[in-house]
């Protein structure tokens, strides 16, 4: 008997696997270039590892292929998508999203001191000293010390010696608030004849393209979960974050997904998106004039804006435990971040109520 020794090279094995998976190296095949952030990610095609790391190129047969880009055990989520290969060059650029996690809850605080016992109430369920009030009807004009009419009530004195008249005055002319006057309203938007973004001088900046009023001090509030971010934005008011705009709790909120898309659209069109090669640079926003990239922040009302992930208020329809976010690294809006994770928040409001 004769023994036969077979030595298969790595190239031969990879070629066999590529043929089995539908990949090809023929001249008619399409070439797929895969880049990613972070770089050095594994690329898997139709369930078979390529043995290559991004950035990389590979020849594939025409048609649909399932591409997975991943860095195992790295803190980055894998990205899987279907790519249709056509003859010639094909490009796939992937930004891996971080795995978001919430740390354990801290220990409960100490129990507060018990308050003092309150004083007993005045005898009686209503009226004066247990005597029920009786309505004598409405009046107009300036009688009984009222400027705009009111209602007159009366009650007998405890001793029975007379009738105590008690007028309740109407408010002054107006809709609501103290004495009928309107409550303080937040300042409206501001404008000039040159810029897209206009600093209103009260801690806010108006975007004249979207109509949104942005908090100028964009980094005033900390990274938070989705619910905490929405609550913090809703509680923002005059006196917080250098605001002097007369705003009240309930005026501020987080931008919707559509509002973020409108905010970043011009920057993306101008090529301000960083992509993989410029991660860590300026955010995908424009300057105040709206005709150039934010770059170093010169010519912008917003100082040193971080190119990071920012919550939108829009919940993902396909998974209510996630929400869309704005990625100011490359100007994209969408994605699906777990609501329990921590992202930045940048509140807006929409002008006077």
C-alpha positions, 0 to 999 in steps of 0.5 A, spaced: 500 500 500 502 506 498 500 513 503 498 519 499 500 526 503 496 532 501 498 539 504 492 544 503 494 551 503 490 556 507 489 560 500 486 553 497 481 552 504 479 560 503 477 559 496 473 552 497 469 556 503 468 562 498 466 558 493 461 554 498 458 560 500 457 563 494 463 568 493 467 568 487 473 571 485 471 571 477 472 578 473 464 578 473 464 579 480 462 585 484 467 588 489 465 589 496 469 594 500 467 594 508 469 600 513 467 600 520 468 605 526 471 602 530 476 599 525 479 592 526 472 589 526 471 582 523 467 581 517 462 575 516 459 573 509 453 569 509 455 566 516 462 564 514 468 568 517 472 572 511 478 571 516 479 579 514 478 585 519 476 592 517 478 596 512 478 590 507 475 588 500 472 582 498 469 579 491 462 576 491 457 574 487 452 578 484 445 578 488 444 579 496 449 577 501 448 577 509 454 581 512 455 581 519 461 586 522 463 585 529 468 585 535 466 580 539 467 581 547 469 589 546 463 593 548 460 594 541 454 591 538 454 587 532 451 590 526 448 585 521 445 587 514 443 585 507 447 588 502 445 587 494 452 586 490 452 589 483 458 588 478 463 593 480 465 596 486 460 596 492 461 600 499 459 598 506 460 603 511 458 601 518 458 605 525 458 600 531 454 602 537 456 601 544 453 596 548 449 601 553 448 599 561 446 602 567 450 601 573 447 598 580 442 602 584 446 606 590 444 605 597 438 608 600 439 615 604 438 615 611 431 616 614 429 624 615 426 626 622 419 626 624 416 633 623 412 637 629 405 635 630 401 641 627 396 645 631 388 643 631 384 646 626 378 651 627 372 648 629 367 647 624 367 644 617 366 650 613 364 658 614 366 661 620 367 658 627 363 652 625 357 657 622 356 655 614 356 660 609 350 663 605 350 665 598 347 672 597 348 672 590 353 676 585 354 683 584 357 687 579 361 694 579 366 696 584 361 694 590 364 691 597 371 693 595 372 689 589 374 692 582 370 687 577 364 685 581 364 678 585 359 674 589 357 676 596 356 670 602 354 671 609 354 668 616 351 669 623 357 671 628 358 666 633 354 670 639 348 671 634 349 678 634 349 680 627 351 678 620 358 678 617 358 679 610 364 676 606 365 678 598 369 674 594 372 678 588 372 677 581 379 677 578 381 683 573 380 683 566 385 677 563 385 670 561 388 666 567 393 667 572 393 672 579 387 676 579 386 674 572 392 677 569 396 672 564 402 669 567 409 670 565 410 667 558 417 665 556 421 669 551 419 668 543 424 666 538 429 672 536 432 673 529 437 677 524 437 678 517 444 674 516 444 668 520 440 661 521 442 660 528 441 667 532 443 668 540 437 671 543 442 673 549 437 670 554 441 663 554 437 661 548 439 660 541 433 660 535 434 656 529 430 660 524 430 654 519 426 649 524 423 654 528 426 651 534 429 655 540 435 651 543 438 651 550 445 655 549 449 651 554 448 644 551 452 640 556 448 643 562 444 637 564 448 630 565 448 623 561 441 620 563 436 614 561 431 616 556 425 617 561 430 621 566 432 625 560 425 627 558 423 629 565 429 633 566 428 637 560 421 638 562 423 641 569 428 646 565 426 653 567 428 660 568 434 661 572 437 654 570 443 653 565 444 660 565 437 661 562 434 668 563 428 667 558 422 667 563 421 659 561 417 655 566 417 647 567 413 644 561 416 649 556 422 645 555 423 638 551 427 633 547 427 634 540 423 629 536 427 624 531 424 629 525 427 635 528 434 632 529 434 630 522 432 637 520 437 640 524 443 636 521 441 635 514 444 642 512 451 639 515 451 633 512 449 636 505 455 640 506 460 634 507 460 636 515 459 629 517 466 626 520 465 618 518 470 613 520 476 617 518 474 623 522 471 620 529 473 625 535 473 631 530 467 637 530 460 635 530 456 634 524 453 641 525 453 648 521 456 655 523 451 660 525 450 662 518 448 655 516 453 655 510 459 652 513 461 646 517 461 648 525 469 646 525 472 649 531 466 652 533 468 659 531 462 663 528 457 659 532 453 661 538 454 654 541 461 653 544 465 646 544 459 642 542 461 634 543 460 629 537 456 624 541 450 621 541 444 625 543 437 622 545 430 624 541 424 624 544 421 619 539 420 611 541 422 606 536 416 603 533 418 596 533 421 596 540 418 601 545 424 599 550 428 603 545 428 610 542 431 614 536 438 618 537 442 623 533 449 621 532 453 628 531 459 624 529 456 623 522 450 626 522 445 620 522 439 620 526 435 614 527 438 607 530 435 604 536 438 605 543 436 602 549 432 607 553 436 604 560 442 607 557 445 613 558 446 618 552 446 626 552 440 630 552 440 637 548 433 641 550 429 645 545 422 649 546 417 651 540 416 659 542 411 662 547 405 658 549 
